[in-house]
Amino acid sequence: MQKGGKYSCFDQHRVFLDPDHPFRQDIKNFIKGVVVTDPKPALMTGAEVRAQLDSLEWNEDTNKFMGYGVHHMWTHKSGLERLPYYDDLLWPHNIDVMRTEKNIAEAIWGTLLDAEKSKDSTKARVDLQTLCDRPKLHMQPPTSGKNWKKPKAEYALATDERREVLEWIQTLMFRDRYVANLKKRVNLSTMRVLGMKSHDYHIWMERLLPVMVRGYVPENVWQVLAELSFFLRQLCAKEVSRQVINNLEKVALVLLYKMEKIFPPGFFTPM
């Protein structure tokens, strides 16, 4: 991201869609004017991943590997590559589901409620104007004074709506040890909920999010957030069948692009 200063994976996965998927031909909702016709790339083996890591060269001037953000997205070399059987692993990399869910939840929470971890900053809007065809979200030059104006996005709650949501959270009651006592963490003077942990975000993401924003955001935005909530609920279930996992793998990519049609490119940075 030119202004945000971070690498964004926005619109980097359309090659994995089916060749006839309409998202491949969409020149408006993703990077403007770009049509994706490339075939789906082959899955890299452990040996190929190791070879790519071994070829990386450190750039002392930028404090990054050469070619970062252009030819690769590696920020460091994991110690796992030293494992003698690394080349033979069918899936040489994995991520922690709970941590990933927390990062996604923090980004959505901050963006919806304009909190401290919002991904809809002024810099994110400038990058959006460069990459996307969404004129309604472009920063508006000042008519008087020196400050530019950031138009309200359809996914962001207004101040009075945020207050109503926080007041609603104060009324919630859960069984013992199900989740933290959120109503004690609500601060209406600062319009924040303080001290939310991974498990709190887990419950909020999978159980409360669709209810909390229903009626405050447009139906198309609510539908995508509800799909995301249900996706994570299935993924984090105590028992899950192979058939469900196979279906989630197909759903994940389309769901990602449904989110990219709503949120700015700055939302999709490494967390």
N, C-alpha and C positions, 0 to 999 in steps of 0.2 A: 504494500500500500504506500503510495507516494507521500501522503500526508500522515497517515496513521503510523507509519514506520514499522509495520509488522507484515509478515507474509500472510496472505489470505488465500484460502482454498476455494474462494468463490468461483463458481462456474469452471471447475477443473475436472469434472467427472462425467460430462455428457457423453464421452466416448464409451462409457460402460452401459449406456442405455441401448435398447434394441435399435437396430438400424432404421426402422420406420417410426420410431417414437417421435411425436410432434415436438417435444422439447428440443430435439436436435435442430429443428428448423426455426426455432423461436429467436428472432433478432431484436426483440424489445425488452423482454423481462429479465434477461441475463446480461452478459456483456454485449453492448449494443452493436448491431450489425454483424455478429459472428454466427455463422452456421457451422455445425460440427458434422463432418462426414467421415472422419477417421474411424477405422474399425476398433473394436475393443482390444486393448493391449493384452499380451500374454502375461500370465501370473509369473512373477519372478521367483526363482528357486533360491534356497539359502545360499548356494554357491554364488549366484549372480548378485545377491545382495551384498555378500562379503566382498566380492570383486569391486562393486561400486564404492563401498566404504573404504577399501584399500586405496582407491584412486583419488580420494579427496585430498586436497592440499589447502593448508591453512593460510589465510590472508591476514597478515599482521596489521594492515592498514584499516581493514573493516572489522576485524575480530570475528570473522566468519569464514566458512569454507568457500573457496573460489567457486563461482557459479551458483551460489545460493539464491533461490528464488527465480532462477532462470532455467537451469538444467537439473536441479535437485532441490530437496527441502530439508536436507540433513543439517541439524544444528550441533550435534555431538555424536561421538561414537560410543555405543553401549558396550559394557563389559561382556554382554552375552555373546558377542562375536568371537570371543576367545574360547568358547566352548568347542571341544574337538569335534562334536557331532553337529555343529551349527549348520554346516553345508547340507546335511541330510534332513533337516527339519522341513516338514511340509508347510508349516506356518511359522516362520522365524521371528515374527513380532506379534505382540498382543498388547492390549491396553486394559486397564482396570475399569470395569463397568461402573462401579460405584463412584469412582473419581470422575469419570467422564460424565455421568449423569449429574453430578454436583456442578461441574463446570457449565454444562448446558443450562441447568436450572438457574444458576447465578446470572448467566448472560440474559436469559429470558426475563427473569425477575427484574434485573436492573434496567432492561430496555423498556419493559412495559410500564414500570413505575418511576422511570427516570431517576434511578438510584445511583449510588456511587460507581457501580460496575456496569453502567449502561454501555452498550455497544453502538449507541446512536449519538455519538458526540459530534461536535462541529467538524472535526477532522474527518470523521466517517462520512458526513454529508458531502464534504468537498471531494472525497474519493468516489463517492456514489455519482456525483455529477460528471466525473471524468469517465467512469466505466459504464454507467447505466443510462437508459432512456426513461427517466422518471422525473420529469420537470416539476411536478408538484412538490417534490422533496428537496429541490435545489435550494441552497442558501440564497436568501434575498438581500440585495444590497440595501444599505441604510437610506431611508428617505429623509431622516433628520438625525443628527448625531453621528456617532462613529461606529455603532454596533450593528453588525449584520443580524438578520433575523432567521431563525431556524423554524420552518413551517412544521406544524404538528403532523405527525404521521398517524395513519389509521390504526396502527398497532399500539400507540402510546395512550395511556389514560390521562385525562385532564386532571387538574388539581382536585376538584371536588369529587371526581370519581375515585381518585387514589384514597382520599379520606374515607369515602364510603366503604371501600375495600378493606382498609385497615380497621375500621369500626366493625366490619363483619368478622374479621379475624379475631377480634376481641370477644366475640360471642361464641366462638367454636369451643366444643368440649369433646375430649377424646377419652378413651379408656386408659387406665394406668399403664405407663411405660410404652404406649403406642407412639407418642411423639412428645417433644418438649412442650411446655406450657407456653404456647405462642402468644397468648393474650397478654402475658406479663412482659413480653419483649417488644410489644408495639409502643412506639413513641409518636403520638399524634402531633407533637410540637415540631418534630423534625421530619415527620412523615416517613419513618423508617421502622423496620423490624430488626432488632439487634440480635447478634449472637446466634444466627441460624447455623446449625452443623449439617454434616453430610446427610444424616438420617432425616433431619427436618426437611431438607430440600427434596429428599427421596419421597417423602409422604406428600409434600406440596406438589411435586411434579406429577405424580401418578394418581393422586386422589383429589386434590383441591384446585389445581390450575383450571380445568375446564369449567368448573362451577364458578370460580372467582371472576373470570373475565367474560362470562356469558352475558350478553346485553351491553357490554362496554366497548367491544370491538366488533367490526363488521363480521357477518356470518362466514365469509370466506376465510378470514383470519382465525376465527374461533374454530372452524372445522380442522384447519391444519394443526393448531395447538392441541385440539382434542385427539387427533390422530397420533401426534407425537406422544402424548400422555399414555394412550392405550398401547402404543408400540413399546414404551419402556416398561409398562406394567406387565406385558407378556414376557419381555426379555428377562425381567427380574423376578419372575414367578418362582415359587419353591420347586415346582415340577413343570417341565416343559418338554413337549414331544419333538422328535426330529422333524416331523412335518411342519410344526409351528416355526421352528428355527429356519427351515428352508423357505417358508413363506416370508418371514421377517427379512431375510436376506434380499428377497426381491422387492419388498416394500421400502426398504431403507433408502435406496437410491432415489426413488420417485419422491419420497417424503422429504429428502434433503432438498430437492429442487423446488418442491412446493414452498419450503421455507425460504429459499433463495429468491423466490418471486415476491416475497413480502419484506424481508429484512435487508438492510444495506450490506454491501460487501464487507464492511468492517466487523460485522457480526461473526463472520466465519474465519476468524484468526485462531492460531494455536492458543489453547487455553492452559 
